[in-house]
Amino acid sequence: MKYRIHSHRFGETILKNDAAFTEIWSEIHDIIQSISDDAIIKKFEEKYASKNKSLSKALNELFKSEFLKRGWASESPIFQDRDYSENVWRLDFAKDNISLEVGFNHSGTIAWNLLKPVIASELNHVEKAIQTRVGVIICATQRLQRAGNFDNAIGTFEKYIHHLKPLNTQLTVPIVIIGLEAPETFRIAEYLNENGEKRGRVEEFYTNQIVDDAIETYDEPLFDEDLD
């Protein structure tokens, strides 16, 4: 997949130039680039086309598989205290002082996803299970949102960047936001199945020329909910 990068507090500079991070930063690039259009189509059609309308779950599964192959910890707890072991206190992935979130969920979770690496990095009254130095967030650009038939309320790359300014004082940790671009050879077209349920089908030979004519809004209700 192709992608864009936005850096907060020199996150990308640190990952590219600090010897402690250069190898793992290259690994993150390799993981994203390893996920091809063909792999996405295959995963979607084999497992999700009959029950989902977007690429969300197919992409989540592909990323999880690739990160686990390279030794990343999945659903890593931030704290050792069992009273704080619920999913809300867990990181999607962690390795070598890097916290990483793969976020295709509701835009109401953007602020929380941005704060997770801060919580995992700073001193806290609850004993830590992990110590973070840099946070990485992988999310969809507006182009992927439309081409992948994601819900309009998901937290996009553009919305994550929009949140950085008001949260600047709170976000004390270097963070890199990676926005995944739309596939170059296909898109997901929405249709209604025989039960009137929204589903998606692959339309191939779709060149990545989606016009950015949507007006971005940031006033969705701040609720976490499962999106397809």
KEBARO-58489 format. One record per residue (C-alpha): x, y negated, z; residue in one letter. Coordinates in Angstrom, 1 decimal, always signed. Layout:
<tilos>
xx = X; yy = Y; zz = Z; residu = a
...
</tilos>
This chain:
<tilos>
xx = +0.0; yy = +0.0; zz = +0.0; residu = m
xx = +1.0; yy = -3.6; zz = -0.6; residu = k
xx = +0.8; yy = -6.1; zz = +2.3; residu = y
xx = +1.4; yy = -9.6; zz = +3.6; residu = r
xx = +3.1; yy = -10.6; zz = +6.8; residu = i
xx = +2.5; yy = -13.4; zz = +9.3; residu = h
xx = +5.0; yy = -14.0; zz = +12.1; residu = s
xx = +4.2; yy = -15.4; zz = +15.6; residu = h
xx = +7.1; yy = -16.6; zz = +17.9; residu = r
xx = +9.7; yy = -15.4; zz = +15.3; residu = f
xx = +8.5; yy = -11.8; zz = +15.5; residu = g
xx = +9.6; yy = -10.9; zz = +12.0; residu = e
xx = +13.0; yy = -12.5; zz = +12.4; residu = t
xx = +13.6; yy = -10.5; zz = +15.6; residu = i
xx = +12.5; yy = -7.2; zz = +13.9; residu = l
xx = +14.7; yy = -7.9; zz = +10.9; residu = k
xx = +17.8; yy = -9.0; zz = +12.6; residu = n
xx = +18.0; yy = -7.5; zz = +16.1; residu = d
xx = +19.9; yy = -4.3; zz = +15.9; residu = a
xx = +17.5; yy = -2.7; zz = +18.5; residu = a
xx = +14.6; yy = -3.1; zz = +16.0; residu = f
xx = +15.9; yy = -3.0; zz = +12.4; residu = t
xx = +15.5; yy = +0.8; zz = +12.0; residu = e
xx = +12.0; yy = +0.9; zz = +13.4; residu = i
xx = +11.0; yy = -2.1; zz = +11.4; residu = w
xx = +12.1; yy = -0.4; zz = +8.3; residu = s
xx = +10.2; yy = +2.7; zz = +9.4; residu = e
xx = +7.0; yy = +0.6; zz = +9.7; residu = i
xx = +7.5; yy = -0.6; zz = +6.1; residu = h
xx = +8.1; yy = +2.9; zz = +4.9; residu = d
xx = +4.9; yy = +4.1; zz = +6.6; residu = i
xx = +2.7; yy = +1.5; zz = +4.9; residu = i
xx = +4.3; yy = +1.9; zz = +1.5; residu = q
xx = +3.9; yy = +5.7; zz = +1.7; residu = s
xx = +0.2; yy = +5.5; zz = +1.7; residu = i
xx = -0.7; yy = +5.5; zz = -2.0; residu = s
xx = -4.0; yy = +4.8; zz = -3.8; residu = d
xx = -4.1; yy = +8.5; zz = -4.7; residu = d
xx = -3.7; yy = +9.6; zz = -1.0; residu = a
xx = -6.5; yy = +7.2; zz = +0.1; residu = i
xx = -8.9; yy = +8.4; zz = -2.6; residu = i
xx = -8.2; yy = +12.1; zz = -1.8; residu = k
xx = -8.7; yy = +11.5; zz = +2.0; residu = k
xx = -11.9; yy = +9.5; zz = +1.5; residu = f
xx = -13.5; yy = +11.9; zz = -1.0; residu = e
xx = -12.6; yy = +15.1; zz = +0.9; residu = e
xx = -13.6; yy = +13.9; zz = +4.3; residu = k
xx = -15.5; yy = +10.6; zz = +4.5; residu = y
xx = -17.5; yy = +9.9; zz = +1.3; residu = a
xx = -20.5; yy = +11.9; zz = +2.3; residu = s
xx = -20.9; yy = +10.1; zz = +5.7; residu = k
xx = -19.2; yy = +6.7; zz = +5.5; residu = n
xx = -19.4; yy = +3.6; zz = +3.3; residu = k
xx = -15.9; yy = +2.1; zz = +3.7; residu = s
xx = -12.2; yy = +3.1; zz = +3.8; residu = l
xx = -11.9; yy = +2.4; zz = +7.5; residu = s
xx = -11.8; yy = +6.0; zz = +8.9; residu = k
xx = -9.8; yy = +7.3; zz = +5.9; residu = a
xx = -7.1; yy = +4.7; zz = +6.4; residu = l
xx = -7.1; yy = +5.2; zz = +10.2; residu = n
xx = -6.5; yy = +8.9; zz = +9.7; residu = e
xx = -3.7; yy = +8.4; zz = +7.2; residu = l
xx = -1.9; yy = +5.9; zz = +9.4; residu = f
xx = -2.2; yy = +8.1; zz = +12.4; residu = k
xx = -0.8; yy = +11.0; zz = +10.6; residu = s
xx = +2.2; yy = +9.0; zz = +9.3; residu = e
xx = +3.0; yy = +7.4; zz = +12.7; residu = f
xx = +2.8; yy = +10.7; zz = +14.5; residu = l
xx = +5.2; yy = +12.3; zz = +11.9; residu = k
xx = +7.8; yy = +9.7; zz = +12.9; residu = r
xx = +7.5; yy = +10.2; zz = +16.6; residu = g
xx = +5.2; yy = +7.4; zz = +17.6; residu = w
xx = +3.1; yy = +7.9; zz = +20.8; residu = a
xx = -0.6; yy = +7.7; zz = +20.0; residu = s
xx = -3.2; yy = +6.2; zz = +22.5; residu = e
xx = -0.3; yy = +5.2; zz = +24.7; residu = s
xx = -1.4; yy = +3.9; zz = +28.2; residu = p
xx = -0.2; yy = +0.5; zz = +29.2; residu = i
xx = -0.3; yy = +1.3; zz = +32.9; residu = f
xx = +0.6; yy = +4.4; zz = +35.0; residu = q
xx = -2.4; yy = +3.8; zz = +37.4; residu = d
xx = -5.2; yy = +6.2; zz = +36.6; residu = r
xx = -7.7; yy = +3.5; zz = +37.4; residu = d
xx = -6.6; yy = +1.8; zz = +34.2; residu = y
xx = -6.4; yy = +4.7; zz = +31.9; residu = s
xx = -9.5; yy = +4.0; zz = +29.8; residu = e
xx = -9.2; yy = +3.4; zz = +26.0; residu = n
xx = -9.4; yy = -0.4; zz = +26.6; residu = v
xx = -6.0; yy = -0.2; zz = +28.4; residu = w
xx = -4.3; yy = +1.9; zz = +25.7; residu = r
xx = -2.2; yy = +1.0; zz = +22.7; residu = l
xx = -2.9; yy = +2.6; zz = +19.3; residu = d
xx = +0.8; yy = +3.4; zz = +18.9; residu = f
xx = +4.0; yy = +2.7; zz = +20.8; residu = a
xx = +7.7; yy = +3.4; zz = +20.2; residu = k
xx = +11.0; yy = +1.8; zz = +21.3; residu = d
xx = +9.5; yy = -1.2; zz = +23.0; residu = n
xx = +7.1; yy = -1.9; zz = +20.2; residu = i
xx = +3.3; yy = -2.0; zz = +20.6; residu = s
xx = +1.3; yy = -1.4; zz = +17.5; residu = l
xx = -2.4; yy = -1.7; zz = +16.8; residu = e
xx = -4.2; yy = -0.6; zz = +13.6; residu = v
xx = -7.3; yy = -2.8; zz = +13.7; residu = g
xx = -10.3; yy = -2.3; zz = +11.3; residu = f
xx = -12.9; yy = -3.0; zz = +14.1; residu = n
xx = -15.1; yy = -5.9; zz = +14.9; residu = h
xx = -13.6; yy = -9.4; zz = +14.9; residu = s
xx = -14.6; yy = -9.7; zz = +18.5; residu = g
xx = -11.7; yy = -7.5; zz = +19.4; residu = t
xx = -9.1; yy = -9.8; zz = +17.8; residu = i
xx = -8.2; yy = -11.7; zz = +20.9; residu = a
xx = -7.9; yy = -8.5; zz = +22.9; residu = w
xx = -5.7; yy = -6.8; zz = +20.3; residu = n
xx = -3.4; yy = -9.9; zz = +20.4; residu = l
xx = -3.3; yy = -9.9; zz = +24.2; residu = l
xx = -2.4; yy = -6.1; zz = +24.5; residu = k
xx = +1.3; yy = -6.5; zz = +23.7; residu = p
xx = +1.4; yy = -9.5; zz = +26.1; residu = v
xx = +0.0; yy = -7.3; zz = +28.9; residu = i
xx = +2.4; yy = -4.5; zz = +28.0; residu = a
xx = +5.4; yy = -6.9; zz = +28.1; residu = s
xx = +5.0; yy = -9.1; zz = +31.2; residu = e
xx = +5.2; yy = -8.3; zz = +34.9; residu = l
xx = +1.8; yy = -7.2; zz = +36.3; residu = n
xx = +0.3; yy = -6.2; zz = +39.6; residu = h
xx = -0.4; yy = -2.7; zz = +38.1; residu = v
xx = +2.6; yy = -0.4; zz = +37.5; residu = e
xx = +3.5; yy = -0.2; zz = +33.8; residu = k
xx = +3.8; yy = +3.0; zz = +31.7; residu = a
xx = +5.4; yy = +1.1; zz = +28.8; residu = i
xx = +7.4; yy = -2.1; zz = +28.4; residu = q
xx = +6.8; yy = -4.0; zz = +25.1; residu = t
xx = +9.2; yy = -6.6; zz = +23.5; residu = r
xx = +7.4; yy = -7.1; zz = +20.2; residu = v
xx = +3.8; yy = -6.5; zz = +19.1; residu = g
xx = +2.7; yy = -5.4; zz = +15.6; residu = v
xx = -0.9; yy = -5.5; zz = +14.3; residu = i
xx = -1.9; yy = -3.9; zz = +11.0; residu = i
xx = -5.3; yy = -5.1; zz = +9.6; residu = c
xx = -7.1; yy = -5.7; zz = +6.4; residu = a
xx = -6.9; yy = -8.8; zz = +4.3; residu = t
xx = -10.1; yy = -10.3; zz = +2.9; residu = q
xx = -9.3; yy = -8.6; zz = -0.4; residu = r
xx = -9.1; yy = -5.1; zz = +1.2; residu = l
xx = -12.2; yy = -5.9; zz = +3.2; residu = q
xx = -14.2; yy = -6.4; zz = +0.0; residu = r
xx = -12.5; yy = -3.7; zz = -2.2; residu = a
xx = -12.7; yy = -1.2; zz = +0.6; residu = g
xx = -16.4; yy = -2.0; zz = +1.3; residu = n
xx = -15.7; yy = -2.9; zz = +5.0; residu = f
xx = -18.3; yy = -4.6; zz = +7.1; residu = d
xx = -18.2; yy = -8.4; zz = +6.8; residu = n
xx = -17.6; yy = -8.7; zz = +10.6; residu = a
xx = -14.3; yy = -6.9; zz = +10.8; residu = i
xx = -11.2; yy = -8.7; zz = +12.1; residu = g
xx = -9.3; yy = -9.6; zz = +8.9; residu = t
xx = -5.7; yy = -10.7; zz = +8.5; residu = f
xx = -7.0; yy = -14.3; zz = +7.9; residu = e
xx = -9.0; yy = -14.2; zz = +11.1; residu = k
xx = -6.1; yy = -12.9; zz = +13.2; residu = y
xx = -4.0; yy = -15.8; zz = +12.0; residu = i
xx = -6.9; yy = -18.2; zz = +12.8; residu = h
xx = -6.8; yy = -17.0; zz = +16.4; residu = h
xx = -3.1; yy = -17.7; zz = +16.9; residu = l
xx = -3.3; yy = -21.4; zz = +17.4; residu = k
xx = -5.8; yy = -21.6; zz = +20.3; residu = p
xx = -4.2; yy = -18.5; zz = +22.0; residu = l
xx = -0.6; yy = -19.8; zz = +21.4; residu = n
xx = +0.0; yy = -20.5; zz = +25.1; residu = t
xx = -1.2; yy = -17.0; zz = +26.2; residu = q
xx = +0.6; yy = -15.1; zz = +23.4; residu = l
xx = +4.1; yy = -15.3; zz = +24.9; residu = t
xx = +5.4; yy = -12.2; zz = +23.1; residu = v
xx = +6.6; yy = -12.1; zz = +19.5; residu = p
xx = +3.9; yy = -10.7; zz = +17.3; residu = i
xx = +3.9; yy = -9.7; zz = +13.6; residu = v
xx = +0.5; yy = -9.4; zz = +11.8; residu = i
xx = +0.5; yy = -7.2; zz = +8.7; residu = i
xx = -2.4; yy = -7.7; zz = +6.3; residu = g
xx = -3.0; yy = -4.7; zz = +4.0; residu = l
xx = -3.9; yy = -5.7; zz = +0.4; residu = e
xx = -6.6; yy = -4.1; zz = -1.7; residu = a
xx = -5.9; yy = -1.0; zz = -3.7; residu = p
xx = -4.6; yy = -1.6; zz = -7.2; residu = e
xx = -6.4; yy = +1.2; zz = -9.0; residu = t
xx = -9.8; yy = +1.5; zz = -7.4; residu = f
xx = -12.5; yy = +0.1; zz = -5.2; residu = r
xx = -15.3; yy = +1.5; zz = -3.0; residu = i
xx = -18.8; yy = +0.7; zz = -4.4; residu = a
xx = -21.7; yy = +0.9; zz = -2.0; residu = e
xx = -24.9; yy = +2.8; zz = -2.8; residu = y
xx = -27.9; yy = +4.3; zz = -1.0; residu = l
xx = -28.0; yy = +8.1; zz = -0.7; residu = n
xx = -31.2; yy = +10.2; zz = -0.9; residu = e
xx = -31.9; yy = +9.3; zz = +2.8; residu = n
xx = -31.6; yy = +5.6; zz = +2.2; residu = g
xx = -28.2; yy = +5.5; zz = +4.0; residu = e
xx = -25.4; yy = +3.3; zz = +2.9; residu = k
xx = -22.5; yy = +5.3; zz = +1.5; residu = r
xx = -19.4; yy = +4.5; zz = -0.6; residu = g
xx = -18.1; yy = +6.0; zz = -3.9; residu = r
xx = -14.7; yy = +5.5; zz = -5.5; residu = v
xx = -14.7; yy = +3.4; zz = -8.7; residu = e
xx = -11.2; yy = +3.9; zz = -10.3; residu = e
xx = -9.3; yy = +1.8; zz = -12.8; residu = f
xx = -10.1; yy = -1.2; zz = -10.7; residu = y
xx = -7.4; yy = -3.9; zz = -10.9; residu = t
xx = -6.8; yy = -6.0; zz = -7.9; residu = n
xx = -8.4; yy = -9.2; zz = -9.2; residu = q
xx = -11.0; yy = -9.9; zz = -6.5; residu = i
xx = -11.8; yy = -13.6; zz = -6.5; residu = v
xx = -11.5; yy = -15.1; zz = -3.1; residu = d
xx = -14.9; yy = -16.8; zz = -3.3; residu = d
xx = -16.1; yy = -15.8; zz = +0.2; residu = a
xx = -16.2; yy = -18.5; zz = +2.8; residu = i
xx = -14.4; yy = -17.2; zz = +5.9; residu = e
xx = -16.3; yy = -17.7; zz = +9.2; residu = t
xx = -15.2; yy = -17.2; zz = +12.7; residu = y
xx = -18.4; yy = -17.4; zz = +14.7; residu = d
xx = -19.4; yy = -13.7; zz = +14.9; residu = e
xx = -20.7; yy = -12.5; zz = +18.3; residu = p
xx = -17.8; yy = -11.3; zz = +20.4; residu = l
xx = -18.9; yy = -7.7; zz = +20.9; residu = f
xx = -16.9; yy = -4.6; zz = +20.3; residu = d
xx = -18.8; yy = -2.2; zz = +18.1; residu = e
xx = -18.0; yy = +0.7; zz = +15.8; residu = d
xx = -18.0; yy = -0.4; zz = +12.2; residu = l
xx = -17.8; yy = +1.6; zz = +9.1; residu = d
</tilos>
